[in-house]
Amino acid sequence: MKKIDIHIYYGRWHHPISLHTVEDTFEVMDRHDIEKAVLMSAKSLCYDYREGNRDLFADIADQPRLYGFVVVNLHYPKESVEEIRRYADRPQYRGIKIHPSCTQISIAEGYDKALFDLVEALGKPVLLHTSNTKFTMPTICVPIAKRHPTLPFVLGHMGRPDWQNGIQAAEEAENIYLDPSCSFPDAPKIDESVRRVGAEKVVFGSSMMENNPGFTIGMIQDALITDAEKEAIFHGNAERLFGL
C-alpha cells in the first residue's frame, strides 16, 4: 500500500542514532514502501532553528521525493516570520513545525497572529508536537485552530500517552488532524480515532529516525478499519493536505 510520511526527523539527533543523511532516509523509506516524505531538521528543533532550516532545504533541494517543514521558535515571532518567508516560495516547502517541548513555550503562550496569518495564507499545514505536559497538551491548540479555520493543524504524536486528548481536540475543531506516530502503540488508538473523527482526519507519520516506521505502519495495518480508510491514512490525506 502506497505511503507518504509527514513526520521525519533529518540530521543528527540527541539520541544514539547513526542514520542521519539523505541516503539513510531513502534507505529506510524504500524498506517500508514510503514514496514521499516531509522532513524537519533535528538541529532546528534542538539547537539553532535557522541553521537547521538552512541545512535541510539545501540538502533536499534536488530530491523530488523529499519535502520540508520550516521549524519556527515562538520565542522569536518576528524572526520566525522571516524564516517562513525565506523558504515559502521553494517547491519543497510544505508547512511549519512547532515543538513546544523543545522550546518550553506552548502554542497558546507563544501565539503570534501575524505568523499564523502568514502560514494560513500560504495554504500549508502546521505540524505541532503534542504530548502530556503543560506545554504540549493537544487541546491547547483548539482556540488557535478556531481563529484560523482554513489552516490545518496536524497534532504530531496525537498527544502520545494522552491520545484521547488528541482525539478530543480533533472533535472540537474541524481543521485539527491526528498524526499517530509515537512510542505508545495502544491497541484501540487508530480504531477509535477513525470512529470518532473519521479516517480523513488521521495522517500517517512515523517519527523516523527516532522511531522505526514499522511501529506506526503496524498500528495502521492491524487496525479494524477498511482498506479505503487505511489508504486515506497512509497517503490520501497527505496528498490533500500537503499537496503531495
VOBA-1610 file (N, C-alpha, C; in pm, whole numbers, padded with zeros to 5 digits, always signed):
BEGIN
Met+00085-00119+00000Met+00000+00000+00000Met+00089+00125+00000Lys+00060+00218-00089Lys+00137+00341-00101Lys+00138+00418+00031Lys+00252+00481+00062Lys+00264+00557+00186Lys+00334+00690+00163Ile+00286+00792+00231Ile+00352+00923+00239Ile+00370+00954+00387Asp+00492+00983+00427Asp+00526+01005+00568Asp+00543+01154+00593Ile+00460+01210+00681Ile+00466+01355+00705Ile+00540+01391+00834His+00617+01296+00889His+00683+01324+01017His+00817+01251+01023Ile+00919+01310+00959Ile+01053+01251+00960Ile+01153+01354+01012Tyr+01237+01311+01106Tyr+01345+01395+01157Tyr+01469+01374+01070Tyr+01533+01484+01035Tyr+01651+01476+00948Tyr+01773+01532+01020Gly+01885+01464+01002Gly+02011+01510+01061Gly+02042+01440+01192Arg+02152+01481+01252Arg+02195+01418+01377Arg+02100+01455+01490Trp+02073+01358+01572Trp+01973+01368+01677Trp+02042+01351+01811His+01977+01389+01921His+02042+01371+02050His+02031+01228+02102His+01962+01143+02027His+01960+01000+02059His+02078+00933+01988Pro+02119+00815+02034Pro+02232+00746+01969Pro+02187+00675+01841Ile+02157+00754+01739Ile+02107+00702+01612Ile+02208+00737+01503Ser+02251+00639+01428Ser+02356+00662+01329Ser+02302+00707+01193Leu+02173+00690+01168Leu+02115+00722+01037Leu+02075+00869+01034His+02139+00950+00949His+02111+01093+00953His+02127+01163+00819Thr+02156+01093+00712Thr+02179+01156+00582Thr+02058+01136+00490Val+02060+01206+00377Val+01957+01186+00275Val+01957+01041+00230Glu+02074+00985+00209Glu+02085+00846+00164Glu+02026+00751+00268Asp+02052+00777+00396Asp+01993+00695+00502Asp+01841+00705+00499Thr+01791+00825+00477Thr+01646+00846+00473Thr+01583+00765+00361Phe+01643+00770+00243Phe+01590+00692+00131Phe+01595+00542+00160Glu+01702+00497+00223Glu+01715+00354+00251Glu+01601+00306+00340Val+01569+00382+00444Val+01461+00342+00534Val+01325+00359+00466Met+01307+00466+00391Met+01182+00485+00317Met+01156+00369+00223Asp+01257+00330+00146Asp+01239+00222+00049Asp+01209+00089+00118Arg+01269+00067+00232Arg+01246-00057+00306Arg+01099-00070+00347His+01033+00045+00367His+00895+00044+00415His+00795+00094+00309Asp+00838+00099+00184Asp+00749+00141+00074Asp+00690+00279+00096Ile+00772+00371+00145Ile+00730+00510+00162Ile+00772+00587+00038Glu+00675+00640-00034Glu+00703+00703-00163Glu+00758+00845-00149Lys+00699+00923-00058Lys+00739+01062-00036Lys+00740+01089+00114Ala+00808+01198+00153Ala+00815+01231+00295Ala+00836+01380+00314Val+00788+01428+00428Val+00812+01566+00471Val+00903+01561+00593Leu+01016+01632+00583Leu+01121+01626+00685Leu+01128+01755+00764Met+01181+01744+00886Met+01216+01860+00966Met+01356+01839+01020Ser+01427+01946+01042Ser+01565+01937+01088Ser+01572+01913+01238Ala+01643+01806+01278Ala+01667+01783+01420Ala+01749+01896+01480Lys+01841+01951+01403Lys+01920+02064+01451Lys+01830+02184+01480Ser+01730+02206+01396Ser+01637+02317+01418Ser+01559+02300+01547Leu+01522+02177+01578Leu+01443+02151+01698Leu+01524+02166+01825Cys+01649+02121+01821Cys+01728+02107+01944Cys+01838+02211+01962Tyr+01870+02284+01854Tyr+01987+02372+01864Tyr+01959+02509+01804Asp+01965+02522+01674Asp+01950+02652+01607Asp+01851+02634+01492Tyr+01730+02690+01508Tyr+01626+02664+01408Tyr+01661+02721+01272Arg+01731+02834+01267Arg+01765+02892+01137Arg+01874+02810+01066Glu+01976+02772+01140Glu+02083+02692+01080Glu+02029+02557+01032Gly+01944+02496+01114Gly+01887+02367+01075Gly+01799+02377+00952Asn+01716+02481+00944Asn+01633+02501+00825Asn+01720+02517+00701Arg+01826+02594+00714Arg+01916+02616+00601Arg+01978+02484+00553Asp+02025+02405+00646Asp+02085+02276+00610Asp+01984+02185+00541Leu+01865+02176+00599Leu+01764+02086+00543Leu+01726+02123+00401Phe+01691+02250+00379Phe+01644+02289+00246Phe+01756+02284+00143Ala+01880+02300+00185Ala+01992+02281+00092Ala+02007+02135+00054Asp+01991+02045+00151Asp+02015+01903+00126Asp+01904+01837+00046Ile+01781+01889+00053Ile+01670+01826-00020Ile+01634+01900-00148Ala+01710+02002-00183Ala+01675+02087-00298Ala+01657+02009-00427Asp+01737+01906-00449Asp+01731+01830-00574Asp+01676+01689-00551Gln+01593+01673-00450Gln+01538+01542-00417Gln+01386+01545-00432Pro+01332+01500-00545Pro+01189+01515-00571Pro+01097+01436-00478Arg+01150+01341-00403Arg+01067+01264-00309Arg+01061+01328-00171Leu+01147+01428-00147Leu+01159+01484-00013Leu+01112+01629-00009Tyr+01041+01663+00098Tyr+00987+01797+00120Tyr+01023+01840+00262Gly+01000+01967+00294Gly+01048+02015+00423Gly+00950+02103+00498Phe+00955+02092+00631Phe+00892+02187+00721Phe+00993+02294+00758Val+00947+02418+00769Val+01026+02523+00832Val+00999+02517+00982Val+01101+02489+01060Val+01087+02488+01205Val+01092+02632+01255Val+00996+02670+01339Val+00994+02805+01396Val+01005+02795+01548Asn+01041+02906+01609Asn+01054+02916+01754Asn+00965+03031+01799Leu+00861+03000+01875Leu+00763+03102+01913Leu+00817+03203+02013His+00936+03181+02067His+01002+03286+02146His+01048+03401+02057Tyr+01060+03374+01927Tyr+01112+03473+01832Tyr+01015+03486+01714Pro+00899+03547+01736Pro+00798+03551+01631Pro+00840+03628+01507Lys+00905+03743+01524Lys+00947+03822+01408Lys+01047+03745+01324Glu+01146+03686+01390Glu+01248+03609+01318Glu+01187+03484+01255Ser+01087+03426+01321Ser+01022+03308+01266Ser+00943+03342+01140Val+00879+03457+01139Val+00810+03503+01017Val+00911+03520+00904Glu+01025+03576+00935Glu+01130+03591+00833Glu+01174+03454+00779Glu+01185+03356+00868Glu+01223+03221+00825Glu+01119+03162+00729Ile+00994+03178+00763Ile+00887+03124+00677Ile+00893+03191+00540Arg+00907+03322+00538Arg+00914+03394+00409Arg+01037+03351+00329Arg+01144+03317+00397Arg+01268+03278+00329Arg+01250+03150+00247Tyr+01165+03060+00294Tyr+01154+02929+00228Tyr+01018+02903+00163Ala+00921+02991+00184Ala+00784+02962+00141Ala+00769+02948-00009Asp+00856+03013-00087Asp+00843+03004-00233Asp+00923+02888-00292Arg+00984+02809-00208Arg+01060+02694-00258Arg+00964+02576-00281Pro+00987+02498-00385Pro+00894+02388-00414Pro+00889+02282-00305Gln+00993+02276-00222Gln+00995+02175-00116Gln+00914+02216+00009Tyr+00878+02343+00020Tyr+00809+02391+00141Tyr+00672+02326+00155Arg+00645+02268+00272Arg+00516+02205+00296Arg+00456+02241+00431Gly+00499+02351+00491Gly+00438+02393+00616Gly+00541+02426+00721Ile+00493+02443+00846Ile+00584+02475+00955Ile+00572+02370+01066Lys+00680+02359+01143Lys+00681+02269+01259Lys+00702+02353+01384Ile+00620+02326+01486Ile+00633+02390+01617Ile+00653+02279+01720His+00756+02294+01803His+00787+02192+01904His+00788+02256+02042Pro+00671+02265+02107Pro+00664+02333+02237Pro+00748+02268+02346Ser+00775+02138+02335Ser+00857+02072+02437Ser+01002+02118+02428Cys+01056+02126+02307Cys+01195+02170+02290Cys+01212+02317+02327Thr+01113+02399+02294Thr+01125+02543+02318Thr+01068+02586+02453Gln+00994+02496+02519Gln+00937+02525+02650Gln+00843+02646+02646Ile+00763+02651+02542Ile+00658+02752+02533Ile+00543+02692+02454Ser+00423+02701+02508Ser+00308+02642+02440Ser+00265+02727+02321Ile+00187+02668+02233Ile+00139+02741+02117Ile+00047+02855+02160Ala-00019+02842+02275Ala-00104+02949+02326Ala-00021+03064+02382Glu+00081+03031+02460Glu+00168+03135+02518Glu+00246+03209+02411Gly+00286+03138+02306Gly+00368+03199+02202Gly+00291+03243+02080Tyr+00159+03242+02089Tyr+00077+03275+01972Tyr+00109+03414+01919Asp+00131+03421+01787Asp+00156+03548+01720Asp+00065+03553+01597Lys-00028+03647+01596Lys-00129+03650+01489Lys-00066+03666+01352Ala+00035+03751+01341Ala+00097+03774+01210Ala+00159+03645+01156Leu+00221+03567+01243Leu+00283+03442+01200Leu+00178+03345+01148Phe+00072+03325+01224Phe-00029+03227+01183Phe-00113+03277+01066Asp-00132+03407+01056Asp-00198+03462+00937Asp-00117+03431+00812Leu+00015+03444+00823Leu+00102+03417+00709Leu+00095+03269+00669Val+00107+03180+00767Val+00104+03037+00736Val-00031+02999+00677Glu-00138+03056+00730Glu-00272+03027+00675Glu-00282+03074+00531Ala-00229+03191+00501Ala-00234+03243+00364Ala-00153+03157+00268Leu-00047+03096+00317Leu+00038+03012+00231Leu-00026+02877+00201Gly-00124+02837+00281Gly-00203+02719+00248Gly-00143+02585+00281Lys-00040+02580+00364Lys+00019+02453+00405Lys+00008+02438+00557Pro+00009+02313+00608Pro-00025+02289+00749Pro+00081+02331+00850Val+00036+02330+00975Val+00121+02336+01093Val+00131+02195+01149Leu+00253+02145+01168Leu+00274+02020+01242Leu+00315+02059+01382Leu+00233+02025+01479Leu+00254+02066+01618Leu+00287+01944+01704His+00404+01946+01767His+00439+01839+01861His+00342+01844+01979Thr+00283+01729+02013Thr+00193+01722+02128Thr+00231+01603+02216Ser+00201+01620+02345Ser+00227+01514+02442Ser+00139+01541+02563Asn+00190+01514+02683Asn+00107+01525+02804Asn+00168+01620+02907Thr+00233+01726+02861Thr+00289+01826+02953Thr+00210+01956+02942Lys+00242+02050+03030Lys+00168+02177+03028Lys+00192+02255+02900Phe+00300+02226+02829Phe+00328+02296+02704Phe+00265+02226+02583Thr+00232+02097+02597Thr+00208+02016+02478Thr+00072+01948+02471Met-00016+01968+02567Met-00147+01901+02562Met-00220+01939+02432Pro-00276+01843+02361Pro-00338+01872+02231Pro-00447+01978+02235Thr-00532+01977+02338Thr-00644+02071+02339Thr-00601+02216+02355Ile-00475+02242+02392Ile-00426+02380+02395Ile-00441+02444+02258Cys-00434+02363+02154Cys-00436+02413+02017Cys-00575+02456+01969Val-00680+02408+02035Val-00816+02424+01982Val-00854+02571+01959Pro-00838+02662+02057Pro-00879+02801+02032Pro-00804+02865+01916Ile-00676+02831+01899Ile-00598+02889+01790Ile-00644+02833+01657Ala-00673+02703+01653Ala-00724+02644+01530Ala-00855+02710+01488Lys-00938+02743+01585Lys-01067+02807+01553Lys-01048+02951+01503Arg-00938+03016+01544Arg-00910+03151+01493Arg-00861+03148+01348His-00812+03033+01306His-00755+03018+01171His-00820+02897+01103Pro-00948+02907+01069Pro-01026+02789+01028Pro-00983+02725+00898Thr-00908+02795+00814Thr-00863+02733+00688Thr-00721+02679+00698Leu-00660+02687+00815Leu-00524+02640+00836Leu-00527+02502+00903Pro-00478+02397+00837Pro-00476+02265+00901Pro-00369+02258+01011Phe-00409+02208+01125Phe-00317+02180+01235Phe-00309+02029+01252Val-00190+01974+01233Val-00169+01830+01249Val-00101+01808+01384Leu-00165+01731+01470Leu-00112+01706+01603Leu-00012+01591+01597Gly+00118+01625+01592Gly+00220+01522+01592Gly+00215+01439+01718His+00210+01308+01703His+00203+01210+01813His+00065+01207+01878Met-00026+01287+01832Met-00164+01299+01881Met-00176+01290+02034Gly-00078+01353+02103Gly-00082+01357+02249Gly-00005+01246+02317Arg+00062+01161+02240Arg+00141+01050+02296Arg+00058+00970+02396Pro+00089+00961+02527Pro+00005+00878+02614Pro-00136+00934+02632Asp-00153+01063+02610Asp-00285+01126+02622Asp-00351+01139+02485Trp-00350+01029+02409Trp-00407+01034+02274Trp-00558+01058+02276Gln-00624+01027+02387Gln-00767+01061+02397Gln-00786+01212+02392Asn-00693+01286+02451Asn-00698+01432+02445Asn-00676+01480+02302Gly-00593+01408+02226Gly-00574+01441+02086Gly-00702+01423+02006Ile-00770+01311+02028Ile-00897+01288+01958Ile-00998+01395+01997Gln-01002+01431+02125Gln-01094+01536+02170Gln-01067+01667+02096Ala-00940+01702+02080Ala-00906+01826+02008Ala-00955+01820+01865Ala-00938+01705+01799Ala-00984+01690+01661Ala-01136+01693+01651Glu-01204+01652+01756Glu-01351+01662+01759Glu-01396+01807+01772Glu-01318+01887+01844Glu-01360+02023+01876Glu-01330+02124+01765Ala-01239+02091+01675Ala-01205+02184+01566Ala-01195+02107+01435Glu-01266+02155+01334Glu-01270+02085+01205Glu-01134+02077+01139Asn-01046+02172+01167Asn-00917+02179+01099Asn-00802+02121+01181Ile-00833+02037+01280Ile-00730+01966+01355Ile-00727+01821+01310Tyr-00606+01773+01280Tyr-00584+01637+01230Tyr-00488+01563+01323Leu-00486+01431+01312Leu-00409+01347+01403Leu-00298+01273+01330Asp-00178+01281+01384Asp-00063+01204+01337Asp-00027+01106+01448Pro-00047+00975+01428Pro-00034+00878+01537Pro+00108+00833+01568Ser+00209+00891+01505Ser+00347+00848+01532Ser+00382+00871+01678Cys+00437+00769+01744Cys+00477+00786+01884Cys+00534+00656+01936Ser+00558+00651+02066Ser+00612+00531+02131Ser+00506+00458+02212Phe+00378+00483+02181Phe+00269+00425+02258Phe+00172+00355+02163Pro+00192+00224+02137Pro+00109+00153+02039Pro-00020+00100+02099Asp-00094+00183+02172Asp-00218+00137+02234Asp-00311+00079+02127Ala-00362-00040+02152Ala-00437-00114+02051Ala-00554-00038+01990Pro-00638+00033+02069Pro-00756+00094+02007Pro-00734+00234+01949Lys-00611+00283+01950Lys-00589+00424+01915Lys-00636+00459+01774Ile-00597+00380+01675Ile-00637+00409+01537Ile-00786+00385+01519Asp-00836+00272+01570Asp-00977+00240+01555Asp-01065+00351+01614Glu-01030+00395+01734Glu-01112+00497+01799Glu-01102+00632+01729Ser-00984+00665+01679Ser-00969+00790+01604Ser-01061+00790+01482Val-01060+00681+01407Val-01143+00672+01287Val-01290+00674+01323Arg-01327+00606+01430Arg-01468+00603+01471Arg-01517+00740+01512Arg-01434+00816+01582Arg-01481+00943+01640Arg-01463+01062+01548Val-01358+01066+01468Val-01337+01184+01382Val-01328+01150+01234Gly-01320+01021+01200Gly-01313+00982+01060Gly-01171+00963+01011Ala-01154+00870+00919Ala-01020+00841+00865Ala-00960+00961+00794Glu-01046+01051+00743Glu-00996+01167+00670Glu-00923+01266+00760Lys-00925+01243+00892Lys-00855+01333+00984Lys-00736+01265+01052Val-00692+01153+00998Val-00574+01083+01050Val-00470+01076+00939Val-00347+01119+00967Val-00242+01130+00866Val-00120+01050+00911Phe-00068+00966+00824Phe+00047+00882+00860Phe+00175+00963+00878Gly+00236+00945+00995Gly+00370+00994+01022Gly+00443+00887+01101Ser+00574+00878+01087Ser+00647+00769+01151Ser+00740+00813+01265Ser+00781+00939+01267Ser+00884+00988+01360Ser+01020+00924+01338Met+01045+00868+01219Met+01180+00822+01195Met+01270+00947+01178Met+01397+00948+01215Met+01473+00832+01255Met+01463+00802+01406Glu+01386+00876+01478Glu+01372+00849+01621Glu+01303+00714+01643Asn+01201+00685+01563Asn+01129+00558+01571Asn+01142+00482+01441Asn+01126+00351+01447Asn+01119+00269+01326Asn+00983+00288+01262Pro+00976+00317+01131Pro+00845+00337+01067Pro+00751+00218+01082Gly+00808+00097+01092Gly+00724-00021+01107Gly+00635-00016+01228Phe+00673+00063+01327Phe+00596+00078+01450Phe+00458+00136+01421Thr+00455+00251+01352Thr+00327+00315+01320Thr+00257+00242+01206Ile+00333+00196+01108Ile+00273+00122+00997Ile+00194+00003+01049Gly+00252-00071+01145Gly+00184-00187+01200Gly+00055-00151+01271Met+00055-00038+01344Met-00068+00006+01412Met-00180+00029+01312Ile-00147+00090+01199Ile-00249+00121+01099Ile-00291-00005+01025Gln-00195-00087+00986Gln-00227-00210+00913Gln-00314-00303+00996Asp-00292-00311+01126Asp-00366-00403+01211Asp-00495-00342+01268Ala-00521-00216+01239Ala-00643-00153+01289Ala-00766-00216+01224Leu-00875-00218+01298Leu-01000-00277+01249Leu-01078-00173+01170Ile-01020-00131+01058Ile-01080-00032+00969Ile-01072-00085+00827Thr-01140-00020+00734Thr-01145-00069+00597Thr-01016-00037+00523Asp-00995-00107+00411Asp-00878-00078+00328Asp-00884+00065+00274Ala-01003+00113+00242Ala-01016+00250+00192Ala-00974+00350+00299Glu-01008+00323+00424Glu-00967+00410+00534Glu-00816+00405+00554Lys-00758+00287+00540Lys-00612+00276+00550Lys-00543+00353+00437Glu-00598+00345+00317Glu-00542+00421+00204Glu-00545+00570+00234Ala-00655+00618+00289Ala-00666+00760+00323Ala-00560+00800+00424Ile-00540+00718+00526Ile-00443+00749+00630Ile-00300+00742+00577Phe-00270+00638+00500Phe-00133+00618+00453Phe-00089+00720+00348His-00181+00767+00265His-00136+00862+00162His-00240+00964+00118Gly-00367+00928+00115Gly-00468+01018+00059Gly-00479+01150+00131Asn-00477+01147+00263Asn-00490+01271+00340Asn-00368+01360+00326Ala-00250+01299+00320Ala-00127+01378+00299Ala-00127+01442+00161Glu-00175+01370+00061Glu-00182+01428-00073Glu-00272+01550-00073Arg-00383+01542-00002Arg-00480+01651+00001Arg-00430+01769+00085Leu-00380+01743+00205Leu-00342+01850+00297Leu-00210+01917+00260Phe-00115+01836+00213Phe+00020+01887+00188Phe+00050+01908+00040Gly-00046+01876-00046Gly-00023+01893-00189Gly+00086+01802-00243Leu+00086+01676-00201Leu+00191+01581-00239Leu+00140+01482-00344
//
